Structure formats: C-alpha cells, structure tokens
Amino acid sequence: MEVQILKNEKLKRLRLRNGFTQESLANKANMKPSTYVKKENGITKFTVEEAFIISQILGCRIEDIFLNTKQPNGYKKEGN
C-alpha cells in the first residue's frame, strides 16, 4: 500500500508571506512546533479547529489554505 504525503505548499507560502517561521506560527496557534511541522509537511492532518485558528492568524479563508482547488484530469467546466 502506497501512502501519499501531501505537503501544504499554499500554507507554507502564506506563512512565509506573513513573516512566520514554522515555530512562530505553531506557538501563535498554541501547537508544539514539532506537531506543526508534521502537519505542514503532510505527515499528519490538521484538525478543523487548528485549520480555523491558522486561517484566522494568516487572515485567509480555510478553503484558501486547506482545500485542493486543482481540477482532476479531464475535468471540464460546464459550457466548455
């Protein structure tokens, strides 16, 4: 069985753009830095509450950070 690890590159970009290190964002979100690193790197998942807190800190909507907005191969919008 293959395990796919999905790093959250959007979160990383937003974190850096807002001047946070992984440790500083973890502390502001009341998380252990080691736990935050695992979550940002896709090893473990954020809880809904953690996602909400992080989105508030970064000034974004949860879906802008945590939802995959890429369309599957072959997907066409209606009318195309």
N, C-alpha and C positions, 0 to 999 in steps of 0.2 A: 504494500500500500504506500502510495506516494503522498507526502504531506507538502502542501503548498504554503509557503510563507509569503505573505503579502506585506511588504513594508508600506507604511503610510507616508508616501512622499509628499502629499499635499500638506499633511500635518507638519512634516519637517520643514517645508518651505515657509509655511505660515509662522512656525515657531521662530525660525531664524529671522524672518522679516520683522517680527515683533521684538527682536533682541533678546530672546530667551535661549539659554542653554537647556539641554535636557534636564539637568539638575535643578535649574532655577524654575522651570515650568513645573516640574514634579513637586517641588516644595510649595509653589503657589497653589497647586491643585491638591495639596495635602496627601501626596503619594510618596512612597520611597523612590528615590532616583533609580534604583536597580529595577523596580517594578515598572516604572515609566519606560525605561529603555527597552525592556522586553516587549511592552505593548506597542511602542512606536515602531519597533522592528518587526512586528507581526508574529512574534513568538506566542504571545497570549493576547486576548482581546480586551478592549476597554468595555467597562460596564456602561449602561446608558447614563447613569449618574456621572461617571467620570467624563464621558463624551460631552455631556451638557456643561459641566464645570469648565472643561478645556475650551469649548466653543465660546463660553462667556468670557474667559480670560483673553482669548485671542480676538474677540469681537466679531465672530463669524457665526453662521448658522451651522448646526450639527451636520446637516446634509452636505454642506460645502466642504466639510473636512472628512467625514467618515463614510459617505456613500460613493460607490463607484459609479461615475457618470459615463463611462465608456459603453458604447452600444456593442452587443455581440456581433460577430462577423455575419454579414448578410442581412443585418437589420436595416430596414428602410422606414423612414417616417412616412406617415400617411400622406398621399398626394405626390410622392416621389416615385 
